[in-house]
Amino acid sequence: MNREQKLRNIILDKYISLRKFANAAEIPYSTLTTILERGIAGASFDTVIKICRVLEVDPKEI
């Protein structure tokens, strides 16, 4: 399982949908879907940290 799939699974375990999570994390839905489709490596550090804080996971876990 790659990082993006792992991240998607964590999000969907805690939230009903990706859109609900994006709203909770206060990031654009399009940004979230781009990260999940094209890879987390291309995302800004701040966005990754924000996602991890909302999910209450260590960035190293992803």
DSSP file (Angstrom, degrees, kcal/mol; ACC not computed):
  #  RESIDUE AA STRUCTURE BP1 BP2  ACC     N-H-->O    O-->H-N    N-H-->O    O-->H-N    TCO  KAPPA ALPHA  PHI   PSI    X-CA   Y-CA   Z-CA
    1    1 A M              0   0    0      0, 0.0     2,-0.1     0, 0.0     0, 0.0   0.000 360.0 360.0 360.0 129.7    0.0    0.0    0.0
    2    2 A N     >  -     0   0    0      1,-0.1     4,-2.3     4,-0.0     5,-0.2  -0.294 360.0-100.2 -83.4 172.8    1.4    3.4   -1.0
    3    3 A R  H  > S+     0   0    0      1,-0.2     4,-2.6     2,-0.2     5,-0.2   0.873 120.4  52.3 -61.1 -39.4    1.4    6.5    1.1
    4    4 A E  H  > S+     0   0    0      2,-0.2     4,-2.5     1,-0.2    -1,-0.2   0.906 110.4  46.9 -67.4 -40.9   -1.5    8.0   -0.7
    5    5 A Q  H  > S+     0   0    0      2,-0.2     4,-2.4     1,-0.2    -1,-0.2   0.898 112.2  51.2 -66.6 -39.6   -3.7    5.0   -0.2
    6    6 A K  H  X S+     0   0    0     -4,-2.3     4,-2.2     2,-0.2    -2,-0.2   0.925 111.1  48.1 -61.6 -44.6   -2.7    4.8    3.4
    7    7 A L  H  X S+     0   0    0     -4,-2.6     4,-2.5     1,-0.2    -2,-0.2   0.920 110.4  51.5 -61.9 -44.7   -3.7    8.4    3.9
    8    8 A R  H  X S+     0   0    0     -4,-2.5     4,-2.6     1,-0.2    -1,-0.2   0.909 110.1  49.6 -58.8 -43.1   -7.0    7.9    2.1
    9    9 A N  H  X S+     0   0    0     -4,-2.4     4,-1.5     2,-0.2    -1,-0.2   0.901 110.3  49.7 -64.2 -41.7   -7.8    4.9    4.4
   10   10 A I  H  X S+     0   0    0     -4,-2.2     4,-1.2     2,-0.2    -2,-0.2   0.928 112.5  48.1 -62.5 -44.8   -7.0    6.9    7.5
   11   11 A I  H >X S+     0   0    0     -4,-2.5     4,-2.4     1,-0.2     3,-0.7   0.942 112.9  46.8 -61.1 -48.3   -9.2    9.8    6.4
   12   12 A L  H 3< S+     0   0    0     -4,-2.6    -1,-0.2     1,-0.3    -2,-0.2   0.708 106.5  59.0 -72.8 -18.7  -12.1    7.5    5.5
   13   13 A D  H 3< S+     0   0    0     -4,-1.5    -1,-0.3    -5,-0.2    -2,-0.2   0.805 118.6  30.7 -71.8 -29.4  -11.8    5.7    8.8
   14   14 A K  H << S+     0   0    0     -4,-1.2     2,-0.3    -3,-0.7    -2,-0.2   0.665 122.8  42.9-104.2 -20.2  -12.3    8.9   10.7
   15   15 A Y  S  < S-     0   0    0     -4,-2.4    -1,-0.1    -5,-0.2     3,-0.1  -0.920  72.5-127.5-130.3 153.6  -14.6   10.9    8.3
   16   16 A I  S    S-     0   0    0     -2,-0.3     2,-0.3     1,-0.1    -1,-0.1   0.857  90.9  -0.3 -66.3 -36.6  -17.6   10.1    6.2
   17   17 A S     >  -     0   0    0     -6,-0.1     4,-1.8     1,-0.1    -1,-0.1  -0.956  69.0-109.7-149.4 165.5  -16.1   11.5    3.1
   18   18 A L  H  > S+     0   0    0     -2,-0.3     4,-2.7     1,-0.2     5,-0.2   0.869 118.3  55.7 -64.3 -36.6  -13.0   13.2    1.7
   19   19 A R  H  > S+     0   0    0      2,-0.2     4,-2.2     1,-0.2    -1,-0.2   0.904 105.4  50.8 -64.4 -41.6  -15.0   16.4    1.3
   20   20 A K  H  > S+     0   0    0      2,-0.2     4,-2.3     1,-0.2    -1,-0.2   0.907 111.9  48.4 -61.7 -41.5  -16.0   16.4    5.0
   21   21 A F  H  X S+     0   0    0     -4,-1.8     4,-2.9     2,-0.2     5,-0.2   0.934 108.3  53.0 -64.5 -45.2  -12.3   15.9    5.9
   22   22 A A  H  X>S+     0   0    0     -4,-2.7     5,-2.2     1,-0.2     4,-0.7   0.898 110.7  48.2 -57.5 -41.0  -11.2   18.7    3.6
   23   23 A N  H ><5S+     0   0    0     -4,-2.2     3,-0.6     2,-0.2    -1,-0.2   0.922 112.4  48.1 -64.5 -43.5  -13.7   21.0    5.3
   24   24 A A  H 3<5S+     0   0    0     -4,-2.3    -2,-0.2     1,-0.2    -1,-0.2   0.870 115.1  44.9 -64.7 -37.0  -12.6   20.0    8.8
   25   25 A A  H 3<5S-     0   0    0     -4,-2.9    -1,-0.2    -5,-0.1    -2,-0.2   0.546 107.7-128.3 -83.7  -7.7   -8.9   20.5    7.8
   26   26 A E  T <<5 +     0   0    0     -4,-0.7    -3,-0.2    -3,-0.6    -4,-0.1   0.904  66.1 126.3  57.4  45.1   -9.7   23.8    6.1
   27   27 A I  S   <S-     0   0    0     -5,-2.2    -1,-0.2    -6,-0.1    -2,-0.1  -0.951  70.2 -92.9-124.3 150.5   -8.0   22.9    2.9
   28   28 A P     >  -     0   0    0      0, 0.0     4,-1.9     0, 0.0     3,-0.4  -0.345  27.2-131.0 -61.6 140.3   -9.5   23.0   -0.5
   29   29 A Y  H  > S+     0   0    0      1,-0.2     4,-2.6     2,-0.2     5,-0.2   0.878 109.1  57.4 -57.3 -38.9  -11.1   19.7   -1.6
   30   30 A S  H  > S+     0   0    0      1,-0.2     4,-2.0     2,-0.2    -1,-0.2   0.856 104.0  52.3 -63.8 -34.4   -9.2   20.0   -4.9
   31   31 A T  H  > S+     0   0    0     -3,-0.4     4,-2.3     2,-0.2    -1,-0.2   0.926 110.1  48.5 -65.3 -44.7   -5.9   20.1   -3.0
   32   32 A L  H  X S+     0   0    0     -4,-1.9     4,-2.3     1,-0.2    -2,-0.2   0.935 112.4  47.1 -61.8 -47.2   -6.7   17.0   -1.1
   33   33 A T  H  X S+     0   0    0     -4,-2.6     4,-2.0     1,-0.2     5,-0.2   0.871 110.5  53.2 -65.6 -34.9   -7.7   15.0   -4.2
   34   34 A T  H  X>S+     0   0    0     -4,-2.0     4,-3.1    -5,-0.2     5,-0.5   0.919 109.0  49.4 -64.1 -43.1   -4.6   16.2   -6.0
   35   35 A I  H  X5S+     0   0    0     -4,-2.3     4,-1.6     1,-0.2    -2,-0.2   0.924 113.7  45.9 -60.0 -44.8   -2.5   14.9   -3.1
   36   36 A L  H  <5S+     0   0    0     -4,-2.3    -1,-0.2     1,-0.2    -2,-0.2   0.796 121.2  37.6 -71.7 -28.5   -4.2   11.6   -3.2
   37   37 A E  H  <5S+     0   0    0     -4,-2.0    -2,-0.2    -5,-0.2    -3,-0.2   0.860 128.4  28.0 -89.6 -39.8   -4.0   11.2   -6.9
   38   38 A R  H  <5S-     0   0    0     -4,-3.1    -3,-0.2    -5,-0.2    -2,-0.2   0.593 118.5 -85.6-103.8 -13.1   -0.6   12.7   -7.8
   39   39 A G    ><< -     0   0    0     -4,-1.6     3,-0.8    -5,-0.5    -1,-0.2  -0.079  19.3-109.3 118.4 143.2    1.3   12.0   -4.6
   40   40 A I  G >  S+     0   0    0      1,-0.2     3,-1.6     2,-0.2    -1,-0.1   0.718 106.6  75.6 -74.4 -22.1    1.9   13.5   -1.2
   41   41 A A  G 3  S+     0   0    0      1,-0.3    -1,-0.2    -6,-0.1    -2,-0.1   0.775  93.2  53.1 -62.9 -25.9    5.5   14.4   -2.2
   42   42 A G  G <  S+     0   0    0     -3,-0.8    -1,-0.3    -7,-0.1    -2,-0.2   0.504  90.4  99.8 -87.2  -4.1    4.3   17.3   -4.3
   43   43 A A  S <  S-     0   0    0     -3,-1.6     2,-0.1    -4,-0.1    -3,-0.0  -0.445  82.8 -99.4 -82.6 155.1    2.2   18.8   -1.5
   44   44 A S     >  -     0   0    0     -2,-0.1     4,-2.0     1,-0.1     5,-0.2  -0.414  27.3-121.9 -70.5 150.2    3.4   21.7    0.6
   45   45 A F  H  > S+     0   0    0      1,-0.2     4,-2.5     2,-0.2     5,-0.2   0.896 112.1  55.1 -58.4 -43.2    4.9   20.9    4.0
   46   46 A D  H  > S+     0   0    0      1,-0.2     4,-2.3     2,-0.2    -1,-0.2   0.888 107.4  49.5 -60.4 -40.6    2.3   23.1    5.7
   47   47 A T  H  > S+     0   0    0      2,-0.2     4,-2.4     1,-0.2    -1,-0.2   0.913 110.6  49.4 -66.0 -42.9   -0.6   21.2    4.1
   48   48 A V  H  X S+     0   0    0     -4,-2.0     4,-2.4     1,-0.2    -2,-0.2   0.920 112.1  48.3 -63.0 -43.7    0.8   17.9    5.1
   49   49 A I  H  X S+     0   0    0     -4,-2.5     4,-2.4     2,-0.2    -1,-0.2   0.901 110.6  51.5 -63.6 -41.0    1.3   19.0    8.7
   50   50 A K  H  X S+     0   0    0     -4,-2.3     4,-2.2    -5,-0.2    -2,-0.2   0.917 110.3  48.8 -61.7 -43.8   -2.2   20.4    8.7
   51   51 A I  H  X S+     0   0    0     -4,-2.4     4,-2.1     1,-0.2    -2,-0.2   0.929 112.3  48.5 -61.0 -46.3   -3.6   17.1    7.5
   52   52 A C  H  X>S+     0   0    0     -4,-2.4     5,-2.3     1,-0.2     4,-0.9   0.877 110.1  51.4 -64.7 -38.3   -1.6   15.1   10.1
   53   53 A R  H  <5S+     0   0    0     -4,-2.4     3,-0.4     2,-0.2    -1,-0.2   0.926 110.9  47.2 -64.9 -44.4   -2.8   17.4   12.9
   54   54 A V  H  <5S+     0   0    0     -4,-2.2    -2,-0.2     1,-0.2    -1,-0.2   0.887 116.8  43.8 -64.8 -38.1   -6.4   17.1   12.0
   55   55 A L  H  <5S-     0   0    0     -4,-2.1    -1,-0.2    -5,-0.2    -2,-0.2   0.590 107.1-130.0 -81.1 -10.8   -6.1   13.3   11.7
   56   56 A E  T  <5 +     0   0    0     -4,-0.9     2,-0.3    -3,-0.4    -3,-0.2   0.922  62.5 131.1  58.7  47.2   -4.0   13.2   14.9
   57   57 A V      < -     0   0    0     -5,-2.3    -1,-0.2    -6,-0.1    -2,-0.1  -0.929  63.8-109.7-126.2 153.7   -1.3   11.1   13.3
   58   58 A D    >>  -     0   0    0     -2,-0.3     3,-2.2     1,-0.1     4,-0.6  -0.648  25.9-129.2 -77.3 133.3    2.5   11.5   13.2
   59   59 A P  G >4 S+     0   0    0      0, 0.0     3,-0.8     0, 0.0    -1,-0.1   0.787 108.4  65.1 -55.0 -26.0    3.7   12.5    9.7
   60   60 A K  G 34 S+     0   0    0      1,-0.2    -2,-0.0     2,-0.2    -3,-0.0   0.759  91.5  63.4 -67.8 -23.8    6.2    9.6    9.9
   61   61 A E  G <4        0   0    0     -3,-2.2    -1,-0.2     1,-0.3     0, 0.0   0.768 360.0 360.0 -70.4 -25.1    3.3    7.2   10.0
   62   62 A I    <<        0   0    0     -3,-0.8    -1,-0.3    -4,-0.6    -2,-0.2   0.421 360.0 360.0 -93.8 360.0    2.3    8.3    6.5
